Amino acid sequence: MAYVISEDCIACGTCIDECPVGAISEGDIYSIDPDACTECGTCADTCPNEAISLP
């Protein structure tokens, strides 16, 4: 099950640079491609707003 980004996302960009497979896309609220996500958790660990979690 891939990680998801909630409405708490402030689009700061911290997670994009940390994703080892490039599964995160920019936007008003960032999104994670569930087919590319390897569930490593790096994005969730680095998110300063705690906006990324497993569903």
PyMOL commands that place a pseudoatom at each C-alpha (Angstrom):
pseudoatom trace, name=CA, resn=MET, resi=1, chain=A, elem=C, hetatm=0, pos=[0.000, 0.000, 0.000]
pseudoatom trace, name=CA, resn=ALA, resi=2, chain=A, elem=C, hetatm=0, pos=[1.562, 3.291, -1.108]
pseudoatom trace, name=CA, resn=TYR, resi=3, chain=A, elem=C, hetatm=0, pos=[2.000, 6.353, 1.068]
pseudoatom trace, name=CA, resn=VAL, resi=4, chain=A, elem=C, hetatm=0, pos=[-0.434, 9.240, 0.563]
pseudoatom trace, name=CA, resn=ILE, resi=5, chain=A, elem=C, hetatm=0, pos=[-0.144, 12.981, 1.126]
pseudoatom trace, name=CA, resn=SER, resi=6, chain=A, elem=C, hetatm=0, pos=[-2.957, 14.687, 3.034]
pseudoatom trace, name=CA, resn=GLU, resi=7, chain=A, elem=C, hetatm=0, pos=[-4.426, 18.175, 2.780]
pseudoatom trace, name=CA, resn=ASP, resi=8, chain=A, elem=C, hetatm=0, pos=[-1.934, 19.202, 5.488]
pseudoatom trace, name=CA, resn=CYS, resi=9, chain=A, elem=C, hetatm=0, pos=[0.719, 19.392, 2.738]
pseudoatom trace, name=CA, resn=ILE, resi=10, chain=A, elem=C, hetatm=0, pos=[2.200, 22.881, 2.425]
pseudoatom trace, name=CA, resn=ALA, resi=11, chain=A, elem=C, hetatm=0, pos=[4.112, 22.071, -0.804]
pseudoatom trace, name=CA, resn=CYS, resi=12, chain=A, elem=C, hetatm=0, pos=[7.466, 22.850, 0.800]
pseudoatom trace, name=CA, resn=GLY, resi=13, chain=A, elem=C, hetatm=0, pos=[9.384, 20.418, -1.433]
pseudoatom trace, name=CA, resn=THR, resi=14, chain=A, elem=C, hetatm=0, pos=[11.190, 18.557, 1.325]
pseudoatom trace, name=CA, resn=CYS, resi=15, chain=A, elem=C, hetatm=0, pos=[9.830, 15.146, 0.351]
pseudoatom trace, name=CA, resn=ILE, resi=16, chain=A, elem=C, hetatm=0, pos=[10.547, 15.381, -3.391]
pseudoatom trace, name=CA, resn=ASP, resi=17, chain=A, elem=C, hetatm=0, pos=[14.320, 15.475, -2.943]
pseudoatom trace, name=CA, resn=GLU, resi=18, chain=A, elem=C, hetatm=0, pos=[14.192, 12.564, -0.485]
pseudoatom trace, name=CA, resn=CYS, resi=19, chain=A, elem=C, hetatm=0, pos=[12.149, 10.094, -2.567]
pseudoatom trace, name=CA, resn=PRO, resi=20, chain=A, elem=C, hetatm=0, pos=[14.620, 7.550, -3.991]
pseudoatom trace, name=CA, resn=VAL, resi=21, chain=A, elem=C, hetatm=0, pos=[12.318, 6.536, -6.862]
pseudoatom trace, name=CA, resn=GLY, resi=22, chain=A, elem=C, hetatm=0, pos=[10.867, 9.924, -7.862]
pseudoatom trace, name=CA, resn=ALA, resi=23, chain=A, elem=C, hetatm=0, pos=[7.302, 8.951, -7.004]
pseudoatom trace, name=CA, resn=ILE, resi=24, chain=A, elem=C, hetatm=0, pos=[6.277, 12.404, -5.730]
pseudoatom trace, name=CA, resn=SER, resi=25, chain=A, elem=C, hetatm=0, pos=[4.798, 15.072, -8.013]
pseudoatom trace, name=CA, resn=GLU, resi=26, chain=A, elem=C, hetatm=0, pos=[4.532, 18.798, -7.343]
pseudoatom trace, name=CA, resn=GLY, resi=27, chain=A, elem=C, hetatm=0, pos=[1.262, 20.692, -7.107]
pseudoatom trace, name=CA, resn=ASP, resi=28, chain=A, elem=C, hetatm=0, pos=[-0.746, 22.787, -4.665]
pseudoatom trace, name=CA, resn=ILE, resi=29, chain=A, elem=C, hetatm=0, pos=[-0.755, 19.589, -2.637]
pseudoatom trace, name=CA, resn=TYR, resi=30, chain=A, elem=C, hetatm=0, pos=[1.916, 17.108, -3.669]
pseudoatom trace, name=CA, resn=SER, resi=31, chain=A, elem=C, hetatm=0, pos=[0.931, 13.594, -4.716]
pseudoatom trace, name=CA, resn=ILE, resi=32, chain=A, elem=C, hetatm=0, pos=[2.553, 10.172, -4.669]
pseudoatom trace, name=CA, resn=ASP, resi=33, chain=A, elem=C, hetatm=0, pos=[2.329, 7.786, -7.619]
pseudoatom trace, name=CA, resn=PRO, resi=34, chain=A, elem=C, hetatm=0, pos=[1.114, 4.539, -5.995]
pseudoatom trace, name=CA, resn=ASP, resi=35, chain=A, elem=C, hetatm=0, pos=[2.654, 2.438, -8.791]
pseudoatom trace, name=CA, resn=ALA, resi=36, chain=A, elem=C, hetatm=0, pos=[6.104, 3.948, -8.250]
pseudoatom trace, name=CA, resn=CYS, resi=37, chain=A, elem=C, hetatm=0, pos=[6.057, 4.152, -4.423]
pseudoatom trace, name=CA, resn=THR, resi=38, chain=A, elem=C, hetatm=0, pos=[8.210, 1.471, -2.789]
pseudoatom trace, name=CA, resn=GLU, resi=39, chain=A, elem=C, hetatm=0, pos=[6.807, 2.180, 0.699]
pseudoatom trace, name=CA, resn=CYS, resi=40, chain=A, elem=C, hetatm=0, pos=[10.246, 3.041, 2.088]
pseudoatom trace, name=CA, resn=GLY, resi=41, chain=A, elem=C, hetatm=0, pos=[8.805, 5.773, 4.342]
pseudoatom trace, name=CA, resn=THR, resi=42, chain=A, elem=C, hetatm=0, pos=[11.543, 8.307, 3.676]
pseudoatom trace, name=CA, resn=CYS, resi=43, chain=A, elem=C, hetatm=0, pos=[9.018, 10.940, 2.594]
pseudoatom trace, name=CA, resn=ALA, resi=44, chain=A, elem=C, hetatm=0, pos=[6.963, 10.519, 5.751]
pseudoatom trace, name=CA, resn=ASP, resi=45, chain=A, elem=C, hetatm=0, pos=[10.072, 10.716, 7.915]
pseudoatom trace, name=CA, resn=THR, resi=46, chain=A, elem=C, hetatm=0, pos=[11.171, 14.006, 6.343]
pseudoatom trace, name=CA, resn=CYS, resi=47, chain=A, elem=C, hetatm=0, pos=[7.795, 15.786, 6.082]
pseudoatom trace, name=CA, resn=PRO, resi=48, chain=A, elem=C, hetatm=0, pos=[7.876, 18.745, 8.529]
pseudoatom trace, name=CA, resn=ASN, resi=49, chain=A, elem=C, hetatm=0, pos=[4.060, 18.883, 8.576]
pseudoatom trace, name=CA, resn=GLU, resi=50, chain=A, elem=C, hetatm=0, pos=[3.472, 15.150, 9.116]
pseudoatom trace, name=CA, resn=ALA, resi=51, chain=A, elem=C, hetatm=0, pos=[1.237, 15.207, 6.022]
pseudoatom trace, name=CA, resn=ILE, resi=52, chain=A, elem=C, hetatm=0, pos=[2.432, 11.861, 4.625]
pseudoatom trace, name=CA, resn=SER, resi=53, chain=A, elem=C, hetatm=0, pos=[1.252, 8.496, 5.920]
pseudoatom trace, name=CA, resn=LEU, resi=54, chain=A, elem=C, hetatm=0, pos=[0.065, 5.059, 4.938]
pseudoatom trace, name=CA, resn=PRO, resi=55, chain=A, elem=C, hetatm=0, pos=[-3.673, 4.969, 4.235]
for i in range(1, 55): cmd.bond("trace and resi %d" % i, "trace and resi %d" % (i + 1))
show_as sticks, trace
zoom trace
